[in-house]
Amino acid sequence: MEIDVGKDFYHRLANRDSHQGDGKFTAIDFRNRFLKSLDNENAWLTDTEPIVLDFANVKKIGPSFANEAFAYFTKYASPEKLSKKIVFKNATRVQRMIIQEELETGHKRV
């Protein structure tokens, strides 16, 4: 499955939850809409086709969004394994750095 994040969701990925920013297009909304199938231990035990997130139309990603949307899954898998299940296509160097930093430091709920 491939998702054009900027078109299918929003071009600015900044809000962790409904309490941050304008409370719209949150990381929790994104996770529930596109990554819900990965939110259980069994999903990480099998080899399946990765979910490809195309960032070509994403203008911004904030650390809190990356933490809540992607590092959330480090409770199930290592960052290396996560990167095989969720592929970040066309992400800029800075976007990749933000995502990787959050994956390595784990999920932090604020």
C-alpha positions as CSV (number, residue, x, y, z in Angstrom):
1,M,0.0,0.0,0.0
2,E,1.3,3.5,-0.9
3,I,0.0,6.7,0.6
4,D,0.6,10.2,-0.7
5,V,0.8,11.8,2.7
6,G,0.6,15.4,1.5
7,K,-2.4,14.8,-0.7
8,D,-4.2,12.0,1.2
9,F,-3.7,13.6,4.6
10,Y,-2.1,17.0,4.9
11,H,1.1,18.8,3.7
12,R,2.0,20.1,7.2
13,L,2.6,17.4,9.8
14,A,2.9,19.3,13.0
15,N,0.2,18.5,15.6
16,R,0.8,15.6,18.0
17,D,-2.8,15.6,19.2
18,S,-5.9,17.8,19.4
19,H,-4.3,20.0,22.1
20,Q,-1.4,21.1,19.9
21,G,-1.6,23.9,17.3
22,D,-5.1,24.1,15.7
23,G,-5.8,20.5,16.8
24,K,-6.4,19.4,13.2
25,F,-4.5,16.8,11.1
26,T,-2.9,15.2,14.2
27,A,-0.4,12.4,14.4
28,I,-3.0,10.4,16.3
29,D,-5.5,10.9,13.4
30,F,-2.8,9.9,10.9
31,R,-1.8,6.8,12.9
32,N,-5.4,5.7,13.3
33,R,-6.3,6.3,9.6
34,F,-3.3,4.8,7.9
35,L,-1.3,2.7,10.3
36,K,-4.0,1.1,12.4
37,S,-3.2,-2.4,11.1
38,L,0.2,-2.2,12.8
39,D,-1.2,-1.4,16.2
40,N,-0.8,-4.9,17.6
41,E,2.0,-7.3,18.4
42,N,1.0,-9.8,15.8
43,A,1.5,-7.3,12.9
44,W,5.2,-7.1,13.8
45,L,5.7,-10.9,13.9
46,T,5.0,-11.5,10.2
47,D,6.6,-10.3,7.0
48,T,4.1,-8.4,5.0
49,E,4.2,-5.8,2.3
50,P,5.4,-2.5,3.8
51,I,3.2,0.6,4.0
52,V,4.9,3.2,1.8
53,L,4.4,6.8,2.9
54,D,5.3,9.1,0.0
55,F,6.5,12.5,1.4
56,A,6.8,14.2,-2.0
57,N,4.0,16.6,-1.1
58,V,4.8,17.1,2.6
59,K,6.2,20.5,3.4
60,K,6.9,20.1,7.1
61,I,7.1,17.4,9.8
62,G,7.6,18.3,13.4
63,P,9.3,16.0,16.0
64,S,6.1,15.7,18.1
65,F,4.2,14.5,15.1
66,A,6.9,12.0,14.2
67,N,7.1,10.8,17.7
68,E,3.3,10.2,18.0
69,A,2.7,8.8,14.5
70,F,5.8,6.6,14.1
71,A,7.9,6.2,17.3
72,Y,4.7,5.1,18.9
73,F,5.3,1.7,17.2
74,T,8.7,1.2,18.9
75,K,6.7,-0.5,21.7
76,Y,6.4,-3.3,19.2
77,A,9.5,-3.2,17.2
78,S,13.0,-1.8,16.9
79,P,13.6,1.3,14.7
80,E,15.3,-1.0,12.1
81,K,12.3,-3.4,12.0
82,L,9.9,-0.5,11.9
83,S,11.7,1.0,8.9
84,K,11.0,-2.3,7.0
85,K,7.2,-2.1,7.7
86,I,6.9,1.6,7.2
87,V,8.9,3.0,4.2
88,F,9.4,6.8,4.0
89,K,9.6,7.5,0.3
90,N,10.7,10.9,-1.1
91,A,11.4,12.3,2.4
92,T,13.9,15.1,2.5
93,R,17.2,14.7,4.4
94,V,15.8,16.9,7.2
95,Q,12.5,15.0,7.4
96,R,14.4,11.7,7.6
97,M,16.6,13.1,10.4
98,I,13.6,14.1,12.4
99,I,11.8,10.8,12.0
100,Q,15.0,8.8,12.7
101,E,15.7,10.8,15.9
102,E,12.2,10.1,17.2
103,L,12.4,6.4,16.3
104,E,15.7,6.1,18.2
105,T,14.6,7.9,21.3
106,G,11.3,6.0,21.5
107,H,7.8,7.1,22.1
108,K,7.3,9.9,24.6
109,R,3.7,10.7,25.5
110,V,3.3,14.4,26.6
